[in-house]
Each structure stands twice: as C-alpha cells, then as structure tokens.
Amino acid sequence: PRARCVLAPNPGPMTLEGTNTWVLLEPGATSAIVIDPGPDDPGHLDAICRVATERGARIELIVLTHDHLDHAQGAQDLAARTGAGIRAVGPGHADLADGDLLTVGGLEVRVVATPGHTSDSISFTLAADHALLTGDTVLGRGTTVVAHPDGELTAYLESLERIARLTGDGTVTTILPGHGPVVPDARAMVEFYRHHRRERLDQVRAALADGAGAEPDPVEGVLRRVY
C-alpha cells in the first residue's frame, strides 16, 4: 500500500524488464521517498515526479541501494528537480549504516546492510507493509551477479542469511526488488537463492577436485565446467 513502482525504460539481460524505481509514502501523507531513481532518462524522471504529484506528495528524499548506474545515475537530476536530499553508502553521500531509520511524512524505512552484490549494497525494511526493498541483492526473477572485485561472495552469503532471518520471523513477507516482479513469498525466494549458491559452490568444488584448478587459468577452467 505504501509503495508504487515506476519501471525505467532500460530493459536488458542484466536489468530484466528495467530498473524498478520505488516511490514510497504513507497513505495521506504529502512527503515521499524515492528508492533508486534509475537511469538519467528525462521521461523516467518525469514519471517518478508524476506518481508523487498524483498522490498529492512532493519528493523529499532520494535513497540508493547501491551506486550502479542503472539504479543511481538519475539521482542528481531528480534532486535538482525536486530539492530532495540524496542518501546512500559511500563517499559523496550522507552515509547510511545498518539499522539507520529514515522517516519522511510519517513513513519509516530502516536500513539493512546487505553487501555482496556490491560493497555498498543496502536494503530497506518497510515494516508497515512487511516488505523489503532489496535493490540487486534479491531480484524478482532469476539470481543476481556477484562480480569481482566489488562483489564478494562471503559477504553476499552473509547478507542472504540476514534476509532469511527477517523472512523467518515474519518481519518481511514480500520483496520489492530492483528488477523483476514483486515477490509475494519472500521466504521461499530467499531459500531458493541460498540453495542456488550452495549448489554453485558444490559445483565449483567438484570442478576443482576434477582438475580445473591445475589448468593454466583455473578460473577459466571452472567457468567452462560449471557455467
């Protein structure tokens, strides 16, 4: 009830249908938060502003789940249009940390540190809707990429465990992802992600045991056998 998705016009193999920009506001409120304004596309930024205006609200805060351009590129232009502040993890922003509570117009979202896809990846609980906004940490379809050097698998596995605890105790029942459809069964999706990663690790171990690690380029050897 507190979230509206504005789909960016940037579909592709890595972005699925496009980037999901989320406009959040408390019912009846006049202030909104935007999560991930997406690419710097004038038509998309127009649509974000229109969603807020149609609900009688102005955008007061822009928040980024991470700094990849398909999520963050439009932030500066949207801020210039609306006068909203920008918050994210990392240099150049008002830093966010695990557990921080953001409040705008009576709406509360809490930061959950979920590094792994990138070192600066964060998610946000929207407790009133039992929802978690995950950026690229958990997608609405398929699985995400954890790419060296900024992506780090150990951190990512720990983030999945953190999200699993939120879905296990009922804090989160729905996932609002950065790409793909809304996930109505958060617990099942997170378990699928955990199973997929365990399966991949077992495949990598088997490839190494079968001699891939002895090849001139062990990484390419594993890639050929597993992927």
C-alpha positions in Angstrom: 0.0 0.0 0.0 2.9 2.4 0.6 5.0 1.6 -2.5 4.5 2.4 -6.1 6.8 1.1 -8.8 7.9 3.2 -11.8 9.6 1.0 -14.3 12.6 2.5 -16.1 12.9 2.2 -19.9 16.2 0.3 -19.7 15.4 -3.4 -20.3 18.2 -5.9 -20.9 19.9 -9.1 -19.9 21.1 -7.6 -16.6 18.2 -5.4 -15.9 15.3 -7.7 -16.9 12.3 -5.6 -17.7 14.2 -2.5 -16.5 15.0 -0.9 -13.2 12.3 -0.6 -10.6 12.1 2.8 -9.1 10.1 2.8 -5.9 8.1 5.8 -4.7 7.2 5.4 -1.0 4.8 7.4 1.1 2.4 6.9 4.0 -1.3 6.9 2.9 -2.5 10.5 3.0 1.0 12.0 3.5 2.4 14.8 1.5 6.1 13.8 1.5 7.6 10.8 -0.4 10.8 8.9 -0.5 12.3 7.6 -3.8 14.4 4.4 -3.8 16.7 4.1 -6.8 15.7 6.8 -9.3 17.3 4.7 -12.1 19.0 5.9 -15.3 19.2 9.6 -16.1 16.3 9.5 -18.5 14.1 12.6 -18.6 10.9 10.7 -19.4 11.5 8.3 -16.5 12.2 11.2 -14.1 9.0 12.9 -15.3 7.1 9.7 -14.5 8.6 9.5 -11.0 7.6 13.1 -10.2 4.1 12.4 -11.7 3.5 9.4 -9.4 4.3 11.5 -6.4 2.2 14.5 -7.6 -0.8 12.4 -8.4 -0.8 11.2 -4.8 -0.6 14.8 -3.5 3.1 14.5 -2.4 6.4 16.0 -3.1 9.7 14.0 -3.1 11.7 14.9 -0.1 14.4 12.2 0.0 16.2 10.1 -2.6 17.9 6.9 -1.4 20.2 4.5 -3.3 20.5 0.7 -2.8 23.9 0.9 -4.5 25.8 3.0 -7.0 25.4 1.1 -10.2 24.3 3.5 -12.9 21.0 1.7 -13.7 20.0 2.5 -10.1 21.7 5.7 -9.3 22.5 7.7 -12.5 19.3 9.8 -12.3 19.7 10.8 -8.7 21.4 14.2 -9.2 18.9 15.3 -11.8 16.0 14.2 -9.7 17.4 16.0 -6.7 17.8 19.2 -8.8 14.2 19.0 -10.0 12.7 18.4 -6.5 15.2 19.8 -4.0 15.3 16.4 -2.3 18.4 15.2 -0.5 20.3 12.1 -1.6 21.4 9.4 0.9 23.4 6.2 0.2 26.5 4.3 1.3 29.9 5.7 0.3 31.8 8.9 -0.4 29.9 11.8 -1.8 26.7 11.0 0.1 25.2 11.4 3.6 26.3 7.9 4.7 23.8 5.3 5.7 24.6 2.4 8.1 22.9 -0.8 9.2 19.9 0.0 11.4 19.5 3.6 10.4 15.9 4.7 10.4 14.7 7.1 7.7 11.4 8.9 8.4 9.6 11.1 5.9 6.0 12.2 6.3 5.3 9.5 8.9 6.7 6.8 6.7 9.5 4.7 8.3 12.1 2.6 6.4 15.1 1.0 8.1 18.5 0.3 6.5 19.6 -3.3 6.4 23.2 -3.7 5.3 23.4 -6.4 2.6 26.8 -6.1 0.9 27.9 -8.7 -1.6 26.4 -7.8 -5.0 28.5 -4.7 -4.4 30.3 -3.5 -1.3 27.9 -0.6 -0.8 24.6 -2.6 -1.3 21.9 -2.0 1.2 18.3 -3.0 1.6 15.4 -1.3 3.3 12.6 -2.7 5.5 9.2 -1.2 5.1 7.8 -2.6 8.3 4.3 -1.3 7.9 3.9 -3.4 4.7 6.2 -6.3 5.9 8.2 -5.6 2.8 11.9 -5.5 2.0 13.4 -3.3 -0.8 16.4 -5.3 -2.0 17.9 -3.5 -5.0 20.0 -6.1 -6.8 20.6 -8.3 -3.7 17.5 -10.4 -4.4 15.7 -10.0 -7.8 12.2 -10.7 -8.7 13.2 -13.4 -11.2 16.5 -15.3 -11.6 19.6 -14.7 -9.5 21.9 -11.8 -9.1 25.5 -11.4 -10.2 28.3 -11.2 -7.6 31.2 -9.9 -9.7 34.8 -9.4 -8.6 36.3 -7.1 -7.5 33.5 -5.1 -5.9 31.2 -8.1 -5.4 32.2 -10.5 -2.7 30.7 -13.9 -2.2 31.2 -14.4 1.5 29.6 -11.0 2.2 26.7 -11.9 -0.1 26.1 -15.3 1.6 26.0 -13.5 5.0 23.5 -11.0 3.6 21.3 -13.8 2.4 21.4 -15.2 5.9 20.5 -11.8 7.3 17.5 -11.5 5.0 16.5 -15.1 5.8 16.2 -14.2 9.5 13.9 -11.3 8.5 11.7 -13.6 6.5 11.8 -16.3 9.1 10.4 -14.2 11.9 7.7 -12.6 9.8 9.3 -9.1 9.7 9.4 -9.5 5.9 6.8 -11.4 3.8 7.2 -9.5 0.5 10.2 -8.5 -1.5 10.2 -5.3 -3.7 13.2 -5.9 -5.9 15.3 -3.6 -8.0 14.5 -5.6 -11.1 11.7 -8.0 -12.0 8.3 -8.6 -10.4 7.3 -8.2 -6.8 8.0 -11.4 -4.8 4.9 -12.3 -2.7 6.7 -15.2 -0.9 9.9 -13.7 0.4 10.9 -16.7 2.5 10.6 -19.1 -0.5 12.7 -16.8 -2.8 15.4 -16.3 -0.2 15.6 -20.1 0.3 15.9 -20.6 -3.4 18.8 -18.1 -3.5 20.6 -19.8 -0.7 20.1 -23.3 -2.3 21.3 -21.9 -5.6 24.5 -20.6 -4.1 25.2 -23.8 -2.2 24.7 -25.7 -5.4 27.1 -23.5 -7.3 29.8 -23.8 -4.6 29.5 -27.6 -4.7 29.9 -27.5 -8.5 33.0 -25.3 -8.2 34.5 -27.7 -5.6 33.8 -30.6 -7.8 35.4 -28.9 -10.8 38.5 -28.1 -8.7 38.7 -31.7 -7.5 38.4 -32.9 -11.1 41.5 -30.9 -12.2 40.2 -27.5 -13.1 42.5 -25.9 -10.5 45.5 -27.4 -12.2 44.8 -25.8 -15.6 46.9 -22.8 -16.7 44.0 -20.5 -15.8 42.0 -22.1 -13.0 39.2 -19.5 -13.2 38.6 -20.2 -16.8 38.7 -23.9 -16.2 36.0 -23.6 -13.5 33.9 -21.3 -15.7 34.0 -23.8 -18.6 33.0 -26.7 -16.4 30.4 -25.0 -14.2 28.9 -22.3 -16.4 
